[in-house]
């Protein structure tokens, strides 16, 4: 059974909302900038990053609720509300049975900023006086649960953490819930935040770029990743429903590299005319990315694109790539950024795709893939 995307929401370095996100992609906006990160010892570092803009929650979320949401939850909740609004679906209005509306989120690190606050309060005040509110907000499952609380959804609720393919895992799970009849509509998303602690850890292991840079280049394979953060949400429903379909989700799979089973064998690749990937362009990820590109070239004679140069590298950035893919299926092809410049050569001669394969291979040994098609 296929599902369809009927709404989308996004908060990223390129803007808050799908229209702002789309305009920035069309204009080739370079959102990479130098940001200040506070280290554990109190010192500060200046490094390049794609930090998401403040989520525009006006008219979407009650200010009283918003005050109880940390930055990561705000990005997720605002993206979810944007997706519902785009679809014209209002749970409070009774447009859908609340018990049949699910929320599935993917995140690698969860609310890491709030987690640090909880640990700090424990160390400072002792175990008996650690903040229970901070603890509640620090668990990974807070993403899906807070979104559900905001919109009044009482259906399936799940948060998955699968590192680089967290969003792809969430999408596969959401598709399975629809196929099994456990939900009629599902908000599926991905979100992660970049904090000073996370940046310091990545810097210590030399995973991220710390010097001045024009931006991420997914095709270089020479440097280090330039981190980012943000969130995006797709509203999935069964095909044939009353709301306008933006794209069709035909298949989604997640497995391990070492199973010996080629994930592409599980997918119907006929008619695929574009492939997208999660290229980071870093020295660490280059061997895997080159190997995957080789596999794709053997199986499909189609162009391969990655938009990490537009919104940065973070584990659940696949959610933003999914929004890009839906927009391309609606008739637009965007020239991806590499090192702050548009790579027009990568899209020369490419028309609007009809069927997109997304191939997401993680250095952790996980592998996700899905197929979207135009409706």
Number of C-alpha atoms within 10 A of each C-alpha: 12 15 24 27 27 26 28 29 30 34 30 30 26 26 22 25 20 24 12 15 22 18 13 18 22 14 11 19 18 23 24 25 16 18 12 12 19 15 16 10 6 8 8 12 15 14 20 24 29 29 23 23 16 15 22 17 18 9 8 16 16 11 12 8 12 17 9 13 18 15 18 23 25 25 32 29 31 28 34 30 27 27 27 22 15 17 20 14 18 13 15 12 8 9 10 15 16 19 14 17 24 27 28 29 35 34 30 23 23 24 26 22 21 20 19 16 16 21 18 14 18 16 12 11 12 12 11 8 11 18 17 12 11 19 17 14 23 23 16 22 21 20 32 26 19 21 25 23 12 17 18 14 24 16 19 19 20 20 27 24 21 23 20 27 31 29 34 32 30 28 33 20 21 30 26 17 18 21 15 10 10 17 24 20 26 28 30 30 35 36 34 27 26 22 19 17 16 16 21 17 14 15 15 10 8 13 19 22 21 18 9 11 16 17 27 33 29 29 18 16 19 14 19 21 31 28 27 26 26 34 35 35 34 28 26 31 27 23 19 10 11 10 16 16 20 18 25 23 25 17 20 23 20 22 16 16 17 10 9 7 11 14 18 17 9 12 16 13 15 8 13 18 20 22 23 21 22 24 29 28 26 24 14 17 20 20 12 15 24 15 12 17 16 12 13 18 14 9 12 18 12 15 14 20 20 23 28 30 29 33 32 29 27 26 27 30 29 31 29 27 21 23 22 22 27 23 20 21 22 17 12 16 19 24 22 24 24 22 18 19 18 20 16 12 10 14 16 10 7 14 13 16 22 18 24 25 28 24 26 21 25 21 15 12 14 19 23 27 25 24 21 26 22 20 15
